[in-house]
Amino acid sequence: MGLETGMLVKSKAGRDKGHIYVVAGTENGYVYVADGDARPLCRMKRKNIRHLQPVFRMRLDAEPEDAAIREIIKEFTRQGDMSLE
């Protein structure tokens, strides 16, 4: 299963392990992720696909922008259910 723009992902490796991001783009085995706060769209983080775990419960359907990204991540964490089904 490939990662697509708008999907929520959880970092499995690196200093940001456990952090929730939204996929903003993909390129040759890497994805660009943003969280709308520490990593806005203008400073996306490049991550290896193998270091990310998709969150199938939620997805950003709107055009990616920092406010929408912050809102969907906040909604996901507000549910209190950090399981990744």
C-alpha positions as CSV (number, residue, x, y, z in Angstrom):
1,M,0.0,0.0,0.0
2,G,1.5,3.3,-1.1
3,L,1.2,6.5,0.8
4,E,-0.9,9.2,-0.9
5,T,-1.3,12.9,-0.4
6,G,-3.6,13.7,2.4
7,M,-3.1,10.5,4.4
8,L,-2.2,10.7,8.1
9,V,1.0,8.9,9.1
10,K,2.8,8.2,12.3
11,S,6.6,8.4,12.4
12,K,8.3,5.1,13.4
13,A,11.9,6.3,13.5
14,G,14.0,9.4,14.1
15,R,13.8,12.2,16.6
16,D,10.2,12.7,15.8
17,K,9.2,9.1,16.5
18,G,5.5,8.9,17.4
19,H,4.7,12.3,15.8
20,I,1.6,12.5,13.5
21,Y,1.9,14.1,10.1
22,V,-0.1,14.5,6.9
23,V,1.5,13.4,3.6
24,A,2.0,16.5,1.4
25,G,3.8,14.8,-1.5
26,T,5.8,11.8,-2.6
27,E,9.0,11.3,-4.6
28,N,11.2,8.3,-5.3
29,G,10.8,6.3,-2.1
30,Y,10.4,9.4,0.1
31,V,7.4,11.4,1.2
32,Y,7.2,15.0,2.3
33,V,5.2,15.4,5.5
34,A,3.8,18.4,7.4
35,D,2.0,19.0,10.7
36,G,1.0,22.6,10.1
37,D,2.8,23.8,13.2
38,A,6.5,22.9,13.7
39,R,6.6,21.6,10.2
40,P,4.3,23.9,8.0
41,L,4.0,23.3,4.3
42,C,6.7,25.8,3.5
43,R,9.2,23.6,5.6
44,M,8.0,20.1,4.9
45,K,10.0,17.2,6.3
46,R,11.4,14.6,4.0
47,K,11.0,11.1,5.4
48,N,11.7,7.6,4.1
49,I,8.5,5.6,3.4
50,R,9.8,2.7,5.6
51,H,9.9,5.1,8.6
52,L,6.2,5.9,8.4
53,Q,3.1,4.0,9.4
54,P,-0.2,5.0,7.8
55,V,-3.2,5.9,9.9
56,F,-6.2,4.5,8.0
57,R,-8.8,5.9,10.3
58,M,-8.7,9.5,9.0
59,R,-7.7,11.3,5.8
60,L,-7.4,14.9,4.8
61,D,-9.8,15.4,1.8
62,A,-9.4,19.1,1.4
63,E,-6.6,21.0,-0.3
64,P,-3.5,20.7,2.0
65,E,-3.0,23.9,3.9
66,D,-1.5,24.5,7.4
67,A,-4.8,25.2,9.1
68,A,-6.6,22.1,7.7
69,I,-3.6,20.0,8.6
70,R,-3.5,21.2,12.2
71,E,-7.3,20.7,12.5
72,I,-7.3,17.0,11.3
73,I,-4.3,16.2,13.5
74,K,-6.0,17.8,16.5
75,E,-9.2,15.9,15.8
76,F,-7.2,12.6,15.5
77,T,-5.4,13.2,18.8
78,R,-8.6,14.5,20.5
79,Q,-10.2,11.1,20.0
80,G,-7.7,9.8,22.5
81,D,-7.3,6.7,20.3
82,M,-3.8,6.5,19.0
83,S,-4.3,3.1,17.5
84,L,-3.5,3.0,13.8
85,E,-6.3,0.8,12.4
